[in-house]
């Protein structure tokens, strides 16, 4: 039959049309050319009215068959294309787990924070409270009430940054002594440490305009120089190692009487003599003394009843020694290459 031949031809043509297409757009075009308004199959349907009545049934069957076949082939192709496109997408998006990952920056604990925490733990274990004071303080708290009245020559030694005539960037943590005594009003025993930043007009490899001190103050009945010695010996050995020896030299501070400077065995050579300790075997680490009666009196403590001791190490050099830092300014410039060396696992 003529019609059946035509059907085979149509299917063959459809198969060859579909063979080379790669996109859904192409498929859409082909679909339209068969089933669309002017499509091959549509035109065949339109022919129905020209078919003699007795053949209409047969022609109808033929039409249904061909529509079904064309639709199936188009659907199959659509599925095939969907799968191909999905495969392509999956292939392109494949994750290569052998590629190195992007490095995420991990924070680390700053060397000064470590030293401060270590010292705080030690003093808290001996019954001290940890306090903090403001970095901008008064001339009164920083000097006058520490027995350095206006015009006192020792004021010059501090190279202080003044903000105006009354306020300054504290050049030492000693105003913490004044603040603590005034807040406690003659109460004893008083045991505090105060870590904090201090500022001076100084700047070279071993001096920074900003550095850290760790003030200590103890007041009570019968507190003596012997208590100060015992405390500082323990402090030095705990922080720098049991083999560390401590040496006390007489010195002068307006806020203590007697006053001393304290040296420890050189961290670098262990006491043999090297360039760091200038061949002496000793390194000076702090000033200390028995609190001057004037200081007690000015902040409301009766020097007839109470005595005390105080000390004030600069603690940057402990960090420099512990972590092998050669330039103090590195501690404060926040260079990430410097800071990331102090990853917990490396130094603890
Ligand atoms: N404030 C002194 C300084 O900055 C250090 C100091 C010496 C603190 C003796 C004290 C002390 O508490 O008793 O150089």
py3Dmol code that shows the C-alpha trace and the ligand (Angstrom):
import py3Dmol

protein = """\
ATOM      1  CA  UNK A   1       0.000   0.000   0.000  1.00  0.00           C
ATOM      2  CA  UNK A   2       1.154   3.436  -0.947  1.00  0.00           C
ATOM      3  CA  UNK A   3       0.431   4.854   2.552  1.00  0.00           C
ATOM      4  CA  UNK A   4       2.534   2.235   4.326  1.00  0.00           C
ATOM      5  CA  UNK A   5       5.519   2.898   2.103  1.00  0.00           C
ATOM      6  CA  UNK A   6       5.132   6.532   2.942  1.00  0.00           C
ATOM      7  CA  UNK A   7       5.097   5.718   6.621  1.00  0.00           C
ATOM      8  CA  UNK A   8       8.385   3.859   6.410  1.00  0.00           C
ATOM      9  CA  UNK A   9       9.960   6.728   4.511  1.00  0.00           C
ATOM     10  CA  UNK A  10       8.756   9.216   7.084  1.00  0.00           C
ATOM     11  CA  UNK A  11      10.221   7.187   9.936  1.00  0.00           C
ATOM     12  CA  UNK A  12      13.531   6.742   8.094  1.00  0.00           C
ATOM     13  CA  UNK A  13      13.714  10.473   7.474  1.00  0.00           C
ATOM     14  CA  UNK A  14      12.896  11.203  11.104  1.00  0.00           C
ATOM     15  CA  UNK A  15      15.609   8.802  12.255  1.00  0.00           C
ATOM     16  CA  UNK A  16      18.186  10.446  10.062  1.00  0.00           C
ATOM     17  CA  UNK A  17      17.037  13.929  11.138  1.00  0.00           C
ATOM     18  CA  UNK A  18      17.410  12.972  14.772  1.00  0.00           C
ATOM     19  CA  UNK A  19      20.704  11.234  14.391  1.00  0.00           C
ATOM     20  CA  UNK A  20      23.056  14.182  14.391  1.00  0.00           C
ATOM     21  CA  UNK A  21      21.327  16.631  16.715  1.00  0.00           C
ATOM     22  CA  UNK A  22      22.980  17.709  19.940  1.00  0.00           C
ATOM     23  CA  UNK A  23      20.676  20.220  21.565  1.00  0.00           C
ATOM     24  CA  UNK A  24      17.110  20.484  22.717  1.00  0.00           C
ATOM     25  CA  UNK A  25      16.635  23.436  20.419  1.00  0.00           C
ATOM     26  CA  UNK A  26      17.402  21.254  17.393  1.00  0.00           C
ATOM     27  CA  UNK A  27      14.945  18.704  18.738  1.00  0.00           C
ATOM     28  CA  UNK A  28      12.289  21.395  19.075  1.00  0.00           C
ATOM     29  CA  UNK A  29      12.797  22.375  15.404  1.00  0.00           C
ATOM     30  CA  UNK A  30      12.501  18.782  14.253  1.00  0.00           C
ATOM     31  CA  UNK A  31       9.438  18.242  16.405  1.00  0.00           C
ATOM     32  CA  UNK A  32       7.787  21.244  14.769  1.00  0.00           C
ATOM     33  CA  UNK A  33       8.629  19.984  11.295  1.00  0.00           C
ATOM     34  CA  UNK A  34       6.666  16.775  11.994  1.00  0.00           C
ATOM     35  CA  UNK A  35       3.930  17.667  14.429  1.00  0.00           C
ATOM     36  CA  UNK A  36       3.773  21.473  14.121  1.00  0.00           C
ATOM     37  CA  UNK A  37       1.334  23.575  12.145  1.00  0.00           C
ATOM     38  CA  UNK A  38       2.843  22.799   8.767  1.00  0.00           C
ATOM     39  CA  UNK A  39       4.485  19.566   9.853  1.00  0.00           C
ATOM     40  CA  UNK A  40       4.663  16.355   7.849  1.00  0.00           C
ATOM     41  CA  UNK A  41       2.352  14.405  10.156  1.00  0.00           C
ATOM     42  CA  UNK A  42      -0.072  17.322  10.502  1.00  0.00           C
ATOM     43  CA  UNK A  43      -0.334  17.603   6.747  1.00  0.00           C
ATOM     44  CA  UNK A  44      -1.074  13.896   6.543  1.00  0.00           C
ATOM     45  CA  UNK A  45      -3.960  14.400   9.003  1.00  0.00           C
ATOM     46  CA  UNK A  46      -5.305  17.213   6.876  1.00  0.00           C
ATOM     47  CA  UNK A  47      -5.445  14.837   3.953  1.00  0.00           C
ATOM     48  CA  UNK A  48      -8.166  12.851   5.750  1.00  0.00           C
ATOM     49  CA  UNK A  49     -10.893  14.903   4.107  1.00  0.00           C
ATOM     50  CA  UNK A  50      -9.710  13.887   0.642  1.00  0.00           C
ATOM     51  CA  UNK A  51      -9.788  10.179   1.501  1.00  0.00           C
ATOM     52  CA  UNK A  52     -12.819   8.274   0.210  1.00  0.00           C
ATOM     53  CA  UNK A  53     -15.190   7.208   3.005  1.00  0.00           C
ATOM     54  CA  UNK A  54     -14.506   3.492   2.743  1.00  0.00           C
ATOM     55  CA  UNK A  55     -10.780   4.059   3.201  1.00  0.00           C
ATOM     56  CA  UNK A  56     -11.092   6.560   6.047  1.00  0.00           C
ATOM     57  CA  UNK A  57     -10.972   3.894   8.748  1.00  0.00           C
ATOM     58  CA  UNK A  58      -7.798   2.399   7.390  1.00  0.00           C
ATOM     59  CA  UNK A  59      -6.273   5.851   6.905  1.00  0.00           C
ATOM     60  CA  UNK A  60      -7.198   6.755  10.459  1.00  0.00           C
ATOM     61  CA  UNK A  61      -5.355   3.691  11.751  1.00  0.00           C
ATOM     62  CA  UNK A  62      -2.359   4.606   9.681  1.00  0.00           C
ATOM     63  CA  UNK A  63      -2.406   8.157  11.023  1.00  0.00           C
ATOM     64  CA  UNK A  64      -2.599   6.993  14.645  1.00  0.00           C
ATOM     65  CA  UNK A  65       0.252   4.599  14.096  1.00  0.00           C
ATOM     66  CA  UNK A  66       2.490   7.136  12.518  1.00  0.00           C
ATOM     67  CA  UNK A  67       1.721   9.778  15.158  1.00  0.00           C
ATOM     68  CA  UNK A  68       2.513   7.263  17.874  1.00  0.00           C
ATOM     69  CA  UNK A  69       5.739   6.210  16.244  1.00  0.00           C
ATOM     70  CA  UNK A  70       6.919   9.769  15.584  1.00  0.00           C
ATOM     71  CA  UNK A  71       6.024  10.836  19.138  1.00  0.00           C
ATOM     72  CA  UNK A  72       7.863   7.852  20.633  1.00  0.00           C
ATOM     73  CA  UNK A  73      10.973   8.524  18.564  1.00  0.00           C
ATOM     74  CA  UNK A  74      10.929  12.213  19.528  1.00  0.00           C
ATOM     75  CA  UNK A  75      10.443  11.340  23.212  1.00  0.00           C
ATOM     76  CA  UNK A  76      13.215   8.770  23.127  1.00  0.00           C
ATOM     77  CA  UNK A  77      15.517  11.311  21.590  1.00  0.00           C
ATOM     78  CA  UNK A  78      14.549  13.855  24.229  1.00  0.00           C
ATOM     79  CA  UNK A  79      15.423  11.421  27.009  1.00  0.00           C
ATOM     80  CA  UNK A  80      18.668  10.544  25.305  1.00  0.00           C
ATOM     81  CA  UNK A  81      19.532  14.226  25.036  1.00  0.00           C
ATOM     82  CA  UNK A  82      18.624  14.851  28.693  1.00  0.00           C
ATOM     83  CA  UNK A  83      20.906  12.079  29.791  1.00  0.00           C
ATOM     84  CA  UNK A  84      23.714  13.292  27.547  1.00  0.00           C
ATOM     85  CA  UNK A  85      23.418  16.838  28.869  1.00  0.00           C
ATOM     86  CA  UNK A  86      23.353  15.628  32.464  1.00  0.00           C
ATOM     87  CA  UNK A  87      26.421  13.464  31.887  1.00  0.00           C
ATOM     88  CA  UNK A  88      28.212  16.403  30.364  1.00  0.00           C
ATOM     89  CA  UNK A  89      27.293  18.603  33.303  1.00  0.00           C
ATOM     90  CA  UNK A  90      28.400  16.016  35.839  1.00  0.00           C
ATOM     91  CA  UNK A  91      31.652  15.539  34.000  1.00  0.00           C
ATOM     92  CA  UNK A  92      32.355  19.237  33.979  1.00  0.00           C
ATOM     93  CA  UNK A  93      31.502  19.673  37.614  1.00  0.00           C
ATOM     94  CA  UNK A  94      33.540  16.756  38.806  1.00  0.00           C
ATOM     95  CA  UNK A  95      35.426  17.603  42.018  1.00  0.00           C
ATOM     96  CA  UNK A  96      39.077  16.799  41.895  1.00  0.00           C
ATOM     97  CA  UNK A  97      39.830  15.752  45.457  1.00  0.00           C
ATOM     98  CA  UNK A  98      43.548  15.603  44.711  1.00  0.00           C
ATOM     99  CA  UNK A  99      43.736  19.378  44.220  1.00  0.00           C
ATOM    100  CA  UNK A 100      45.350  21.189  47.170  1.00  0.00           C
ATOM    101  CA  UNK A 101      42.736  22.915  49.321  1.00  0.00           C
ATOM    102  CA  UNK A 102      42.615  26.659  49.898  1.00  0.00           C
ATOM    103  CA  UNK A 103      44.543  27.411  53.078  1.00  0.00           C
ATOM    104  CA  UNK A 104      42.486  28.932  55.840  1.00  0.00           C
ATOM    105  CA  UNK A 105      44.368  31.200  58.212  1.00  0.00           C
ATOM    106  CA  UNK A 106      44.310  30.003  61.779  1.00  0.00           C
ATOM    107  CA  UNK A 107      44.684  32.486  64.611  1.00  0.00           C
ATOM    108  CA  UNK A 108      47.406  32.068  67.198  1.00  0.00           C
ATOM    109  CA  UNK A 109      47.938  33.342  70.715  1.00  0.00           C
ATOM    110  CA  UNK A 110      50.209  36.385  70.791  1.00  0.00           C
ATOM    111  CA  UNK A 111      53.520  35.762  72.597  1.00  0.00           C
ATOM    112  CA  UNK A 112      52.838  38.596  75.048  1.00  0.00           C
ATOM    113  CA  UNK A 113      49.413  37.175  75.874  1.00  0.00           C
ATOM    114  CA  UNK A 114      51.064  33.842  76.610  1.00  0.00           C
ATOM    115  CA  UNK A 115      53.586  35.389  78.994  1.00  0.00           C
ATOM    116  CA  UNK A 116      50.894  37.441  80.737  1.00  0.00           C
ATOM    117  CA  UNK A 117      48.669  34.378  81.169  1.00  0.00           C
ATOM    118  CA  UNK A 118      51.530  32.329  82.540  1.00  0.00           C
ATOM    119  CA  UNK A 119      52.427  35.039  85.071  1.00  0.00           C
ATOM    120  CA  UNK A 120      48.809  35.586  86.058  1.00  0.00           C
ATOM    121  CA  UNK A 121      48.394  31.858  86.755  1.00  0.00           C
ATOM    122  CA  UNK A 122      51.471  31.866  88.933  1.00  0.00           C
ATOM    123  CA  UNK A 123      50.400  34.871  91.018  1.00  0.00           C
ATOM    124  CA  UNK A 124      46.763  33.804  91.281  1.00  0.00           C
ATOM    125  CA  UNK A 125      48.026  30.488  92.694  1.00  0.00           C
ATOM    126  CA  UNK A 126      49.759  32.548  95.422  1.00  0.00           C
ATOM    127  CA  UNK A 127      46.557  34.393  96.343  1.00  0.00           C
ATOM    128  CA  UNK A 128      46.943  37.558  94.261  1.00  0.00           C
ATOM    129  CA  UNK A 129      44.108  39.312  92.405  1.00  0.00           C
ATOM    130  CA  UNK A 130      44.652  40.381  88.814  1.00  0.00           C
ATOM    131  CA  UNK A 131      43.577  43.950  88.137  1.00  0.00           C
ATOM    132  CA  UNK A 132      43.848  46.299  85.190  1.00  0.00           C
ATOM    133  CA  UNK A 133      44.206  50.048  85.025  1.00  0.00           C
ATOM    134  CA  UNK A 134      43.643  52.642  82.301  1.00  0.00           C
ATOM    135  CA  UNK A 135      46.405  53.332  79.791  1.00  0.00           C
ATOM    136  CA  UNK A 136      45.583  57.027  79.992  1.00  0.00           C
ATOM    137  CA  UNK A 137      46.051  58.061  83.591  1.00  0.00           C
ATOM    138  CA  UNK A 138      46.655  61.215  85.582  1.00  0.00           C
ATOM    139  CA  UNK A 139      49.957  62.833  86.403  1.00  0.00           C
ATOM    140  CA  UNK A 140      48.775  62.607  90.016  1.00  0.00           C
ATOM    141  CA  UNK A 141      48.437  58.785  90.011  1.00  0.00           C
ATOM    142  CA  UNK A 142      51.479  58.207  87.841  1.00  0.00           C
ATOM    143  CA  UNK A 143      53.905  60.467  89.694  1.00  0.00           C
ATOM    144  CA  UNK A 144      52.742  62.667  92.560  1.00  0.00           C
ATOM    145  CA  UNK A 145      51.130  59.923  94.622  1.00  0.00           C
ATOM    146  CA  UNK A 146      54.098  57.679  93.972  1.00  0.00           C
ATOM    147  CA  UNK A 147      56.274  60.145  95.840  1.00  0.00           C
ATOM    148  CA  UNK A 148      57.461  61.987  92.752  1.00  0.00           C
ATOM    149  CA  UNK A 149      56.244  65.524  93.322  1.00  0.00           C
ATOM    150  CA  UNK A 150      56.317  68.079  90.519  1.00  0.00           C
ATOM    151  CA  UNK A 151      59.869  69.034  89.678  1.00  0.00           C
ATOM    152  CA  UNK A 152      61.304  65.770  91.017  1.00  0.00           C
ATOM    153  CA  UNK A 153      64.337  64.882  88.879  1.00  0.00           C
ATOM    154  CA  UNK A 154      63.268  61.235  88.503  1.00  0.00           C
ATOM    155  CA  UNK A 155      60.242  62.338  86.447  1.00  0.00           C
ATOM    156  CA  UNK A 156      62.586  63.060  83.532  1.00  0.00           C
ATOM    157  CA  UNK A 157      63.797  59.477  83.485  1.00  0.00           C
ATOM    158  CA  UNK A 158      60.413  58.304  82.314  1.00  0.00           C
ATOM    159  CA  UNK A 159      60.238  60.125  78.929  1.00  0.00           C
ATOM    160  CA  UNK A 160      56.502  60.420  79.288  1.00  0.00           C
ATOM    161  CA  UNK A 161      53.962  61.197  76.566  1.00  0.00           C
ATOM    162  CA  UNK A 162      51.761  63.948  78.038  1.00  0.00           C
ATOM    163  CA  UNK A 163      48.266  64.553  76.615  1.00  0.00           C
ATOM    164  CA  UNK A 164      47.869  67.807  78.555  1.00  0.00           C
ATOM    165  CA  UNK A 165      49.226  69.004  81.857  1.00  0.00           C
ATOM    166  CA  UNK A 166      47.129  66.541  83.910  1.00  0.00           C
ATOM    167  CA  UNK A 167      46.766  63.483  81.671  1.00  0.00           C
ATOM    168  CA  UNK A 168      49.359  61.207  80.140  1.00  0.00           C
ATOM    169  CA  UNK A 169      49.932  57.796  78.571  1.00  0.00           C
ATOM    170  CA  UNK A 170      51.089  55.884  81.638  1.00  0.00           C
ATOM    171  CA  UNK A 171      54.859  55.374  81.505  1.00  0.00           C
ATOM    172  CA  UNK A 172      54.674  52.484  84.003  1.00  0.00           C
ATOM    173  CA  UNK A 173      52.041  50.266  85.633  1.00  0.00           C
ATOM    174  CA  UNK A 174      52.825  51.699  89.087  1.00  0.00           C
ATOM    175  CA  UNK A 175      49.695  53.945  89.134  1.00  0.00           C
ATOM    176  CA  UNK A 176      47.872  50.614  89.637  1.00  0.00           C
ATOM    177  CA  UNK A 177      49.318  50.668  93.167  1.00  0.00           C
ATOM    178  CA  UNK A 178      47.689  54.030  93.882  1.00  0.00           C
ATOM    179  CA  UNK A 179      44.358  53.029  92.359  1.00  0.00           C
ATOM    180  CA  UNK A 180      44.244  49.735  94.283  1.00  0.00           C
ATOM    181  CA  UNK A 181      45.107  51.287  97.610  1.00  0.00           C
ATOM    182  CA  UNK A 182      42.553  54.064  97.185  1.00  0.00           C
ATOM    183  CA  UNK A 183      39.839  51.578  96.214  1.00  0.00           C
ATOM    184  CA  UNK A 184      40.581  49.377  99.248  1.00  0.00           C
ATOM    185  CA  UNK A 185      40.814  52.103 101.892  1.00  0.00           C
ATOM    186  CA  UNK A 186      43.213  50.662 104.445  1.00  0.00           C
ATOM    187  CA  UNK A 187      42.030  47.066 103.980  1.00  0.00           C
ATOM    188  CA  UNK A 188      44.648  44.315 104.208  1.00  0.00           C
ATOM    189  CA  UNK A 189      46.062  41.997 103.168  1.00  0.00           C
ATOM    190  CA  UNK A 190      46.271  43.401  99.687  1.00  0.00           C
ATOM    191  CA  UNK A 191      47.853  41.308  96.958  1.00  0.00           C
ATOM    192  CA  UNK A 192      47.514  42.401  93.355  1.00  0.00           C
ATOM    193  CA  UNK A 193      49.248  42.129  90.041  1.00  0.00           C
ATOM    194  CA  UNK A 194      48.511  44.436  87.135  1.00  0.00           C
ATOM    195  CA  UNK A 195      49.691  43.519  83.648  1.00  0.00           C
ATOM    196  CA  UNK A 196      49.416  46.201  81.007  1.00  0.00           C
ATOM    197  CA  UNK A 197      50.823  48.309  78.239  1.00  0.00           C
ATOM    198  CA  UNK A 198      52.986  51.298  79.079  1.00  0.00           C
ATOM    199  CA  UNK A 199      54.362  54.059  76.851  1.00  0.00           C
ATOM    200  CA  UNK A 200      57.634  55.950  76.670  1.00  0.00           C
ATOM    201  CA  UNK A 201      59.422  58.142  74.158  1.00  0.00           C
ATOM    202  CA  UNK A 202      61.900  55.445  73.192  1.00  0.00           C
ATOM    203  CA  UNK A 203      62.357  53.397  70.031  1.00  0.00           C
ATOM    204  CA  UNK A 204      65.167  51.041  68.999  1.00  0.00           C
ATOM    205  CA  UNK A 205      65.765  47.273  68.736  1.00  0.00           C
ATOM    206  CA  UNK A 206      65.546  46.743  72.487  1.00  0.00           C
ATOM    207  CA  UNK A 207      63.198  49.632  73.383  1.00  0.00           C
ATOM    208  CA  UNK A 208      59.742  50.224  71.995  1.00  0.00           C
ATOM    209  CA  UNK A 209      57.555  53.290  72.539  1.00  0.00           C
ATOM    210  CA  UNK A 210      55.028  50.739  73.819  1.00  0.00           C
ATOM    211  CA  UNK A 211      55.836  47.753  75.986  1.00  0.00           C
ATOM    212  CA  UNK A 212      54.361  45.615  78.754  1.00  0.00           C
ATOM    213  CA  UNK A 213      54.878  45.743  82.486  1.00  0.00           C
ATOM    214  CA  UNK A 214      53.566  43.511  85.215  1.00  0.00           C
ATOM    215  CA  UNK A 215      53.179  45.479  88.422  1.00  0.00           C
ATOM    216  CA  UNK A 216      52.885  43.693  91.741  1.00  0.00           C
ATOM    217  CA  UNK A 217      51.887  45.063  95.150  1.00  0.00           C
ATOM    218  CA  UNK A 218      51.490  43.389  98.537  1.00  0.00           C
ATOM    219  CA  UNK A 219      50.460  45.248 101.694  1.00  0.00           C
ATOM    220  CA  UNK A 220      49.864  43.815 105.132  1.00  0.00           C
ATOM    221  CA  UNK A 221      51.261  43.626 108.620  1.00  0.00           C
ATOM    222  CA  UNK A 222      54.934  42.674 108.910  1.00  0.00           C
ATOM    223  CA  UNK A 223      55.595  42.442 105.182  1.00  0.00           C
ATOM    224  CA  UNK A 224      59.348  42.686 104.707  1.00  0.00           C
ATOM    225  CA  UNK A 225      62.096  42.677 102.133  1.00  0.00           C
ATOM    226  CA  UNK A 226      62.497  38.928 102.801  1.00  0.00           C
ATOM    227  CA  UNK A 227      58.950  38.339 101.483  1.00  0.00           C
ATOM    228  CA  UNK A 228      59.819  40.306  98.365  1.00  0.00           C
ATOM    229  CA  UNK A 229      62.967  38.229  97.818  1.00  0.00           C
ATOM    230  CA  UNK A 230      61.148  34.924  98.246  1.00  0.00           C
ATOM    231  CA  UNK A 231      58.376  35.970  95.888  1.00  0.00           C
ATOM    232  CA  UNK A 232      60.699  37.207  93.151  1.00  0.00           C
ATOM    233  CA  UNK A 233      62.932  34.141  93.384  1.00  0.00           C
ATOM    234  CA  UNK A 234      59.910  31.934  92.841  1.00  0.00           C
ATOM    235  CA  UNK A 235      58.708  34.136  90.000  1.00  0.00           C
ATOM    236  CA  UNK A 236      62.087  33.972  88.208  1.00  0.00           C
ATOM    237  CA  UNK A 237      62.488  30.229  88.610  1.00  0.00           C
ATOM    238  CA  UNK A 238      58.941  29.453  87.485  1.00  0.00           C
ATOM    239  CA  UNK A 239      59.143  31.647  84.430  1.00  0.00           C
ATOM    240  CA  UNK A 240      62.742  31.085  83.370  1.00  0.00           C
ATOM    241  CA  UNK A 241      63.559  27.647  84.762  1.00  0.00           C
ATOM    242  CA  UNK A 242      64.621  26.133  88.088  1.00  0.00           C
ATOM    243  CA  UNK A 243      68.332  26.727  87.404  1.00  0.00           C
ATOM    244  CA  UNK A 244      67.824  30.482  87.309  1.00  0.00           C
ATOM    245  CA  UNK A 245      69.612  32.390  90.073  1.00  0.00           C
ATOM    246  CA  UNK A 246      68.427  35.762  91.307  1.00  0.00           C
ATOM    247  CA  UNK A 247      70.581  38.656  92.460  1.00  0.00           C
ATOM    248  CA  UNK A 248      69.386  41.780  94.290  1.00  0.00           C
ATOM    249  CA  UNK A 249      71.293  45.044  93.873  1.00  0.00           C
ATOM    250  CA  UNK A 250      70.567  48.218  95.835  1.00  0.00           C
ATOM    251  CA  UNK A 251      68.958  50.886  93.715  1.00  0.00           C
ATOM    252  CA  UNK A 252      66.754  53.932  93.926  1.00  0.00           C
ATOM    253  CA  UNK A 253      63.059  54.439  93.142  1.00  0.00           C
ATOM    254  CA  UNK A 254      61.130  57.302  94.739  1.00  0.00           C
ATOM    255  CA  UNK A 255      58.229  54.981  95.589  1.00  0.00           C
ATOM    256  CA  UNK A 256      60.229  52.369  97.509  1.00  0.00           C
ATOM    257  CA  UNK A 257      62.695  52.437 100.384  1.00  0.00           C
ATOM    258  CA  UNK A 258      64.852  50.401 100.315  1.00  0.00           C
ATOM    259  CA  UNK A 259      64.811  49.841  96.568  1.00  0.00           C
ATOM    260  CA  UNK A 260      66.539  47.208  94.539  1.00  0.00           C
ATOM    261  CA  UNK A 261      67.128  46.078  91.028  1.00  0.00           C
ATOM    262  CA  UNK A 262      66.862  42.395  90.354  1.00  0.00           C
ATOM    263  CA  UNK A 263      69.066  40.420  87.998  1.00  0.00           C
ATOM    264  CA  UNK A 264      68.606  36.834  86.848  1.00  0.00           C
ATOM    265  CA  UNK A 265      71.067  34.359  85.372  1.00  0.00           C
ATOM    266  CA  UNK A 266      71.544  35.250  81.699  1.00  0.00           C
ATOM    267  CA  UNK A 267      68.909  33.403  79.661  1.00  0.00           C
ATOM    268  CA  UNK A 268      71.254  32.994  76.745  1.00  0.00           C
ATOM    269  CA  UNK A 269      74.526  31.729  78.236  1.00  0.00           C
ATOM    270  CA  UNK A 270      73.258  30.377  81.561  1.00  0.00           C
ATOM    271  CA  UNK A 271      75.664  32.652  83.468  1.00  0.00           C
ATOM    272  CA  UNK A 272      78.937  31.991  81.591  1.00  0.00           C
ATOM    273  CA  UNK A 273      79.031  35.425  79.979  1.00  0.00           C
ATOM    274  CA  UNK A 274      77.948  36.368  76.457  1.00  0.00           C
ATOM    275  CA  UNK A 275      77.086  39.374  74.308  1.00  0.00           C
ATOM    276  CA  UNK A 276      73.509  39.540  75.637  1.00  0.00           C
ATOM    277  CA  UNK A 277      74.625  39.913  79.269  1.00  0.00           C
ATOM    278  CA  UNK A 278      77.732  41.924  78.293  1.00  0.00           C
ATOM    279  CA  UNK A 279      79.906  39.125  79.718  1.00  0.00           C
ATOM    280  CA  UNK A 280      78.481  39.586  83.237  1.00  0.00           C
ATOM    281  CA  UNK A 281      76.368  36.417  83.305  1.00  0.00           C
ATOM    282  CA  UNK A 282      73.427  38.457  84.637  1.00  0.00           C
ATOM    283  CA  UNK A 283      70.438  40.222  83.099  1.00  0.00           C
ATOM    284  CA  UNK A 284      68.532  42.953  84.843  1.00  0.00           C
ATOM    285  CA  UNK A 285      64.812  42.191  84.797  1.00  0.00           C
ATOM    286  CA  UNK A 286      63.030  44.423  87.254  1.00  0.00           C
ATOM    287  CA  UNK A 287      62.893  47.139  89.854  1.00  0.00           C
ATOM    288  CA  UNK A 288      61.337  46.507  93.246  1.00  0.00           C
ATOM    289  CA  UNK A 289      61.397  47.541  96.858  1.00  0.00           C
ATOM    290  CA  UNK A 290      59.603  48.105 100.122  1.00  0.00           C
ATOM    291  CA  UNK A 291      56.756  50.555  99.597  1.00  0.00           C
ATOM    292  CA  UNK A 292      57.742  54.069 100.730  1.00  0.00           C
ATOM    293  CA  UNK A 293      55.745  55.304 103.784  1.00  0.00           C
ATOM    294  CA  UNK A 294      54.772  58.428 101.822  1.00  0.00           C
ATOM    295  CA  UNK A 295      53.154  56.284  99.119  1.00  0.00           C
ATOM    296  CA  UNK A 296      51.133  54.350 101.694  1.00  0.00           C
ATOM    297  CA  UNK A 297      50.073  57.527 103.461  1.00  0.00           C
ATOM    298  CA  UNK A 298      49.045  59.410 100.314  1.00  0.00           C
ATOM    299  CA  UNK A 299      46.691  56.606  99.297  1.00  0.00           C
ATOM    300  CA  UNK A 300      45.102  56.127 102.711  1.00  0.00           C
ATOM    301  CA  UNK A 301      47.208  53.399 104.371  1.00  0.00           C
ATOM    302  CA  UNK A 302      48.767  53.972 107.778  1.00  0.00           C
ATOM    303  CA  UNK A 303      52.552  53.357 107.453  1.00  0.00           C
ATOM    304  CA  UNK A 304      52.764  52.832 111.217  1.00  0.00           C
ATOM    305  CA  UNK A 305      50.481  49.809 110.925  1.00  0.00           C
ATOM    306  CA  UNK A 306      51.243  48.424 107.497  1.00  0.00           C
ATOM    307  CA  UNK A 307      54.180  47.716 105.261  1.00  0.00           C
ATOM    308  CA  UNK A 308      54.361  46.365 101.759  1.00  0.00           C
ATOM    309  CA  UNK A 309      56.507  45.515  98.804  1.00  0.00           C
ATOM    310  CA  UNK A 310      56.134  46.242  95.115  1.00  0.00           C
ATOM    311  CA  UNK A 311      57.810  45.196  91.903  1.00  0.00           C
ATOM    312  CA  UNK A 312      57.521  46.129  88.249  1.00  0.00           C
ATOM    313  CA  UNK A 313      59.225  44.034  85.583  1.00  0.00           C
ATOM    314  CA  UNK A 314      59.090  44.886  81.917  1.00  0.00           C
ATOM    315  CA  UNK A 315      57.955  41.562  80.522  1.00  0.00           C
ATOM    316  CA  UNK A 316      58.686  41.927  76.798  1.00  0.00           C
ATOM    317  CA  UNK A 317      62.200  40.677  77.325  1.00  0.00           C
ATOM    318  CA  UNK A 318      60.844  37.467  78.895  1.00  0.00           C
ATOM    319  CA  UNK A 319      58.879  36.872  75.692  1.00  0.00           C
ATOM    320  CA  UNK A 320      61.954  37.771  73.622  1.00  0.00           C
ATOM    321  CA  UNK A 321      63.999  35.245  75.531  1.00  0.00           C
ATOM    322  CA  UNK A 322      61.332  32.504  75.565  1.00  0.00           C
ATOM    323  CA  UNK A 323      60.486  32.759  71.887  1.00  0.00           C
ATOM    324  CA  UNK A 324      63.855  33.877  70.503  1.00  0.00           C
ATOM    325  CA  UNK A 325      62.589  37.280  69.347  1.00  0.00           C
ATOM    326  CA  UNK A 326      65.463  39.570  68.432  1.00  0.00           C
ATOM    327  CA  UNK A 327      63.707  42.894  67.824  1.00  0.00           C
ATOM    328  CA  UNK A 328      61.197  44.089  70.421  1.00  0.00           C
ATOM    329  CA  UNK A 329      59.328  46.080  67.763  1.00  0.00           C
ATOM    330  CA  UNK A 330      58.219  42.818  66.122  1.00  0.00           C
ATOM    331  CA  UNK A 331      56.031  42.178  69.139  1.00  0.00           C
ATOM    332  CA  UNK A 332      53.863  45.191  68.339  1.00  0.00           C
ATOM    333  CA  UNK A 333      53.842  45.547  64.552  1.00  0.00           C
ATOM    334  CA  UNK A 334      51.416  42.641  64.006  1.00  0.00           C
ATOM    335  CA  UNK A 335      53.184  41.222  60.971  1.00  0.00           C
ATOM    336  CA  UNK A 336      51.226  38.063  60.202  1.00  0.00           C
ATOM    337  CA  UNK A 337      54.421  36.190  59.218  1.00  0.00           C
ATOM    338  CA  UNK A 338      55.776  36.855  62.696  1.00  0.00           C
ATOM    339  CA  UNK A 339      52.529  36.055  64.508  1.00  0.00           C
ATOM    340  CA  UNK A 340      51.779  32.783  62.759  1.00  0.00           C
ATOM    341  CA  UNK A 341      54.969  31.273  64.185  1.00  0.00           C
ATOM    342  CA  UNK A 342      53.260  31.152  67.552  1.00  0.00           C
ATOM    343  CA  UNK A 343      50.780  28.482  66.607  1.00  0.00           C
ATOM    344  CA  UNK A 344      49.868  26.622  69.821  1.00  0.00           C
ATOM    345  CA  UNK A 345      51.305  23.295  68.767  1.00  0.00           C
ATOM    346  CA  UNK A 346      54.734  24.785  67.983  1.00  0.00           C
ATOM    347  CA  UNK A 347      55.409  26.485  71.255  1.00  0.00           C
ATOM    348  CA  UNK A 348      53.399  24.843  74.029  1.00  0.00           C
TER     349      UNK A 348
END
"""
ligand_1 = """\
14
LIG
N 57.853 51.629 87.827
C 59.232 51.272 87.695
C 59.665 51.486 86.250
O 58.839 51.604 85.410
C 59.462 49.857 88.068
C 59.210 49.613 89.502
C 60.257 49.749 90.420
C 57.969 49.282 89.975
C 60.053 49.557 91.746
C 57.753 49.066 91.318
C 58.802 49.202 92.187
O 56.578 48.715 91.807
O 58.604 49.009 93.508
O 60.829 51.511 85.990
"""
view = py3Dmol.view(width=600, height=400)
view.addModel(protein, "pdb")
view.setStyle({"model": 0}, {"cartoon": {"style": "trace"}})
view.addModel(ligand_1, "xyz")
view.setStyle({"model": 1}, {"stick": {}})
view.zoomTo()
view.show()
